[in-house]
Amino acid sequence: MIEHRPFLTLGAIKSDWLDARLHFRVGETGRAEHAPLGPLYVWNDDVFAPRSGFGLHAHRNVEIVTWVRSGAITHEDDAGNRARLVADSVQAMSAGATIHHAERNDEDVPARLFR
């Protein structure tokens, strides 16, 4: 069944550098009625402010797909990989037990992405 979730009804995280809308509830964040959909449990509509982002952090046993919708995101991990993803780029990453990665907007304009 397809459920329409208007953008303004989504859960939200807002900080000085991140404006995120949560299509699914993550832990205690987001709307209780927006439960994960099987193995798909995170889909965020994020805006990273210029010169901001997530430093190195871990994930465990997940597949992460990032689609840059505008601007650019720099991705790097502790295995020495580094890539600049520009608008209309998609990256898929398999995060096993030990990967640490960072996602940053190193640009002078906001970056908008799904992840």
Sine and cosine of phi, psi and omega as CSV:
sin_phi,cos_phi,sin_psi,cos_psi,sin_omega,cos_omega
0.00,0.00,0.71,-0.70,0.04,-1.00
-1.00,-0.05,0.77,-0.63,0.01,-1.00
-0.90,-0.43,0.85,-0.53,0.04,-1.00
-0.98,0.21,0.83,-0.55,0.03,-1.00
-0.87,-0.50,0.99,-0.11,0.00,-1.00
-0.83,0.56,0.62,-0.79,-0.08,-1.00
-0.75,0.66,-0.71,0.70,-0.07,-1.00
-0.95,0.30,-0.15,0.99,0.05,-1.00
-0.99,-0.11,-0.07,1.00,-0.02,-1.00
-0.96,0.28,0.43,-0.90,0.14,-0.99
-0.88,0.48,0.37,-0.93,-0.08,-1.00
-0.63,-0.78,0.53,-0.85,0.19,-0.98
-0.80,-0.59,0.81,-0.58,-0.01,-1.00
-0.74,-0.67,0.79,-0.61,0.08,-1.00
-0.69,-0.72,-0.12,-0.99,0.00,-1.00
-0.92,0.39,-0.34,0.94,-0.03,-1.00
-0.82,-0.57,-0.23,0.97,-0.07,-1.00
-0.80,-0.60,0.76,-0.65,0.15,-0.99
-0.84,-0.54,0.96,-0.27,-0.10,-1.00
-0.87,-0.49,0.68,-0.74,0.16,-0.99
-0.94,-0.35,0.77,-0.64,-0.11,-0.99
-0.97,-0.23,0.91,-0.41,0.03,-1.00
-0.96,0.28,-0.38,0.93,0.06,-1.00
-0.76,-0.65,0.50,-0.87,0.07,-1.00
-0.93,0.38,0.70,-0.71,0.03,-1.00
-0.86,-0.52,0.94,-0.35,-0.06,-1.00
0.87,0.49,-0.84,-0.55,0.02,-1.00
-0.99,-0.12,0.08,1.00,-0.06,-1.00
-0.98,-0.20,0.74,-0.67,0.00,-1.00
0.96,-0.29,-0.04,-1.00,-0.05,-1.00
-0.99,0.12,0.76,-0.65,-0.05,-1.00
-0.83,0.55,-0.57,0.82,-0.04,-1.00
-0.98,0.22,-0.10,0.99,0.01,-1.00
-0.99,-0.17,0.91,0.41,-0.03,-1.00
-0.94,0.33,0.38,-0.93,0.08,-1.00
-0.84,0.55,0.38,-0.92,-0.01,-1.00
-0.93,-0.36,1.00,0.02,-0.06,-1.00
0.87,0.50,-0.77,-0.64,-0.01,-1.00
-0.97,0.26,-0.21,0.98,0.06,-1.00
-1.00,0.06,0.96,-0.29,-0.07,-1.00
-0.85,-0.52,-0.09,1.00,0.10,-0.99
-0.67,-0.74,0.77,-0.64,0.20,-0.98
-0.54,-0.84,0.96,-0.26,-0.03,-1.00
-0.94,-0.33,0.60,-0.80,0.15,-0.99
-0.97,-0.26,0.98,-0.19,-0.17,-0.99
-0.94,-0.33,0.56,-0.83,0.22,-0.98
-0.82,-0.57,0.88,-0.48,0.07,-1.00
-1.00,-0.10,0.78,-0.63,0.10,-1.00
-0.91,0.42,0.37,-0.93,0.07,-1.00
-0.83,0.56,0.59,-0.81,0.08,-1.00
0.84,0.54,0.73,0.69,-0.05,-1.00
-0.55,-0.84,0.05,-1.00,0.11,-0.99
0.56,-0.83,-0.13,-0.99,0.00,-1.00
-1.00,0.02,0.77,-0.63,0.15,-0.99
-0.97,0.26,-0.07,-1.00,0.01,-1.00
-0.82,0.57,0.78,-0.63,0.04,-1.00
-0.49,-0.87,0.33,-0.94,-0.09,-1.00
-0.98,-0.20,0.46,-0.89,0.23,-0.97
-0.74,-0.67,0.35,-0.94,-0.02,-1.00
-0.72,-0.70,0.87,-0.48,0.13,-0.99
0.82,0.57,0.79,0.61,0.07,-1.00
-0.71,-0.70,0.36,-0.93,0.15,-0.99
-0.96,-0.27,0.78,-0.63,-0.04,-1.00
-0.88,-0.48,0.84,-0.55,0.06,-1.00
-0.92,-0.39,0.80,-0.60,0.03,-1.00
-0.89,-0.45,0.80,-0.60,0.05,-1.00
-0.87,-0.50,0.92,-0.39,0.01,-1.00
-0.99,0.11,0.87,-0.49,-0.07,-1.00
-1.00,-0.07,-0.53,0.85,0.13,-0.99
-0.39,-0.92,0.43,-0.90,-0.06,-1.00
0.98,0.18,-0.51,-0.86,-0.01,-1.00
-0.46,-0.89,0.49,-0.87,0.05,-1.00
-0.80,-0.60,0.70,-0.72,0.12,-0.99
-0.98,-0.17,0.81,-0.59,0.00,-1.00
-0.92,-0.39,0.70,-0.72,0.15,-0.99
-0.57,-0.82,0.39,-0.92,0.03,-1.00
-0.69,-0.73,0.16,-0.99,-0.08,-1.00
-0.98,0.20,0.08,1.00,0.13,-0.99
-1.00,-0.06,0.04,1.00,0.03,-1.00
1.00,-0.04,0.08,1.00,0.03,-1.00
-0.99,0.14,0.62,-0.79,0.03,-1.00
-0.51,-0.86,0.70,-0.71,0.01,-1.00
-0.51,-0.86,0.58,-0.82,0.12,-0.99
-0.97,-0.24,0.90,-0.44,-0.02,-1.00
-0.99,-0.15,0.85,-0.52,-0.01,-1.00
-0.98,-0.19,0.13,-0.99,-0.01,-1.00
-0.76,0.65,0.68,-0.73,-0.03,-1.00
0.96,0.29,0.23,0.97,0.13,-0.99
-1.00,-0.02,0.52,-0.86,0.08,-1.00
-0.78,-0.63,0.69,-0.72,0.07,-1.00
-0.80,-0.61,0.70,-0.72,0.11,-0.99
-0.90,-0.44,0.75,-0.66,-0.02,-1.00
-0.77,-0.64,0.74,-0.67,0.12,-0.99
-1.00,-0.10,0.90,-0.44,-0.01,-1.00
-0.97,-0.23,0.96,-0.27,0.02,-1.00
-0.99,0.13,-0.65,-0.76,-0.10,-0.99
-1.00,0.10,-0.35,0.94,-0.16,-0.99
-0.81,-0.59,0.00,1.00,-0.07,-1.00
-0.96,0.29,0.67,-0.74,0.16,-0.99
-0.86,-0.52,0.71,-0.71,-0.01,-1.00
-0.64,-0.77,0.31,-0.95,0.03,-1.00
-0.78,-0.63,0.56,-0.83,0.10,-1.00
-0.76,-0.64,0.86,-0.51,-0.05,-1.00
-0.71,-0.70,0.49,-0.87,0.19,-0.98
-0.99,-0.17,0.98,-0.18,0.01,-1.00
-1.00,0.02,0.15,0.99,-0.10,-0.99
-1.00,-0.09,0.10,-1.00,0.01,-1.00
-1.00,-0.07,0.05,1.00,0.02,-1.00
-0.81,-0.59,0.40,-0.92,0.04,-1.00
-0.87,0.49,0.44,-0.90,0.08,-1.00
-0.87,-0.49,0.73,-0.68,0.01,-1.00
-0.90,-0.44,0.75,-0.66,-0.05,-1.00
-0.52,-0.86,0.38,-0.93,0.23,-0.97
-0.98,-0.20,0.64,-0.77,0.15,-0.99
-0.40,-0.92,0.00,0.00,0.00,0.00
